[in-house]
Every structure is written in structure tokens, then in C-alpha cells.
Amino acid sequence: MQSGFLSIVTTVDGVESRFSCQADMELNALSAVLCYKQEDAEVVVRVFSGGIVVERKGDYGLRLDLREGGRTKGTLSIAGNEGEIDVYTEKAAYSISKSHLLVQLQYSLYFGQEKQDMRLRLSASLS
């Protein structure tokens, strides 16, 4: 793993937020792995030809398997209680170079009858 800088712009139901931090990353022509801390949590993002997997452990746990044009199951853990969520991924695009990763995601999370629309743009560069 090498050190780099990560910037994420997230839009949740139309409300945008921004986050930046140092990250450990491994980039190659076909895949990428990013590890970073966000508040009291550790987040790992894996990018590969089959999709994008996001795992968060900390104040709450989350695992999403994002595959463009597909519906998948995810998990959400809050205060020791774990539940399954449905995920529909409209867009899961990425581009990898020797020193840079760009990921663009558009997906919806379904919690029973509730729906949350998500957009995420992640940009990471090696130091």
C-alpha cells in the first residue's frame, strides 16, 4: 500500500457533502483498494472489473456490493443490530491510472419501504 490523498463528494437525496483525507491505496491496471479513516470508522473500498465493494466498520457497519445495472443485498449494522438492505446500482464507473483513481457511483438504498438516492464521486491520487 502507498500513501495518497482522497476526496469524496456525496449527494444523499439531493444534499451534497464533501470529505477529504489521507488514504492508503494500491492501484494497478485492473483493480484498486483504498483504506481510510472517517471519524471513528475504518473504510475499505475495493474496485475491480465486476463492481465496487464498500465496507465500513466503526460507529456503524456497512457493506455494499455495487454492480452497475444490478440489484444486490447489502448489510447495515447499528448498535450491534445487523439488517439487510437492498441496493440498486444505476451507475458504477471508474478509471484507474498509475497514480490516480476516479470512481462515480449512482445507487439507491432500500430500507423496507424507505428509499435513499445516493451519488458519490471519489477521486484519489498517490502522494
Buried (B, 14 or more C-beta within 10 A) or exposed (E): EEEBBBBBBBBEEEEEEEEEEEBBBBBEEEBBBBBBEBEEBEBBBBBEEEBBBBBBBEEEBBBBBBBBEBEBEBBBBEEEEEEEBBBBBBEBEBEBEEEBBBBBBBBBBBEEEEEEBBBBBBBBBBE
